């Protein structure tokens, strides 16, 4: 089993709450318009985080977090023949 953090946005017109509910998500394969080596690592937070080596100090190498903001999602087409359902566990509290 693999764990990955995702950001989920929900819109609620009235107050509701649920705790540890199982939610099915359809994952669809996409095909990028450009070759993969020309596409940056993009996510829904519109930023790319890379860890780069800093200057060596005292017999050790430190890594520095570099954040780069991305303007837009890379152009892609959906490949609807490949779909997989993944289940996520969700908790939500909304005041409407």
GIKAJO-V107389 format. One record per residue. N is the residue number from 1. RES is the residue in one small letter. OMEGA is omega in whole degrees, -180 to 180 (NA if undefined). NEAR is the number of other ideal C-beta (glycine too) atoms within 12 Angstrom. D_LAST is the distance of its C-alpha to the last C-alpha in Angstrom with 2 decimals. Layout:
BEGIN
N|RES|OMEGA|NEAR|D_LAST, N|RES|OMEGA|NEAR|D_LAST
END
This chain:
BEGIN
1|x|-178|6|33.97, 2|x|179|7|32.55, 3|x|178|8|29.56, 4|x|179|11|27.82, 5|x|175|10|24.76, 6|x|177|17|22.32, 7|x|-177|13|19.20, 8|x|178|15|16.40, 9|x|180|11|13.53, 10|x|177|17|10.68, 11|x|-177|10|8.27, 12|x|179|14|5.40, 13|x|177|9|5.05, 14|x|-178|9|4.02, 15|x|176|11|4.23, 16|x|176|16|7.21, 17|x|171|16|10.05, 18|x|-174|16|13.47, 19|x|177|11|16.54, 20|x|177|12|19.43, 21|x|178|16|18.73, 22|x|-176|14|21.27, 23|x|180|18|20.19, 24|x|179|14|22.99, 25|x|177|17|23.32, 26|x|179|15|26.10, 27|x|-178|18|28.15, 28|x|177|17|30.39, 29|x|177|15|33.48, 30|x|177|20|33.84, 31|x|-179|18|37.05, 32|x|179|19|37.24, 33|x|180|13|39.25, 34|x|174|14|41.15, 35|x|-176|9|43.00, 36|x|-179|14|41.03, 37|x|178|8|43.16, 38|x|-177|10|41.95, 39|x|178|19|38.21, 40|x|176|21|36.43, 41|x|-175|17|34.03, 42|x|173|23|30.73, 43|x|-175|19|27.23, 44|x|175|12|23.67, 45|x|176|17|23.69, 46|x|175|18|26.52, 47|x|178|18|29.01, 48|x|179|19|32.13, 49|x|177|19|33.25, 50|x|175|14|36.93, 51|x|-179|13|39.09, 52|x|179|14|42.52, 53|x|175|14|45.63, 54|x|178|13|46.39, 55|x|178|11|49.92, 56|x|179|10|51.79, 57|x|175|10|52.35, 58|x|176|7|54.43, 59|x|175|6|54.89, 60|x|178|10|51.26, 61|x|175|13|48.92, 62|x|176|14|45.46, 63|x|-177|14|42.61, 64|x|179|14|40.42, 65|x|179|14|36.88, 66|x|-180|14|36.75, 67|x|177|16|33.49, 68|x|179|17|33.83, 69|x|-178|14|31.08, 70|x|-177|18|31.32, 71|x|-174|11|30.92, 72|x|176|11|29.89, 73|x|178|17|29.69, 74|x|179|22|33.20, 75|x|-179|14|34.18, 76|x|175|17|34.13, 77|x|178|14|34.43, 78|x|176|15|32.89, 79|x|-170|14|35.51, 80|x|179|12|34.07, 81|x|-179|11|37.00, 82|x|178|12|35.75, 83|x|179|15|32.43, 84|x|175|13|31.49, 85|x|176|12|28.61, 86|x|-179|18|27.39, 87|x|177|15|25.23, 88|x|178|22|22.74, 89|x|-172|18|21.15, 90|x|170|21|17.45, 91|x|-176|16|15.30, 92|x|173|20|11.54, 93|x|-177|13|9.18, 94|x|177|16|5.45, 95|x|173|10|3.81, 96|x|NA|11|0.00
END
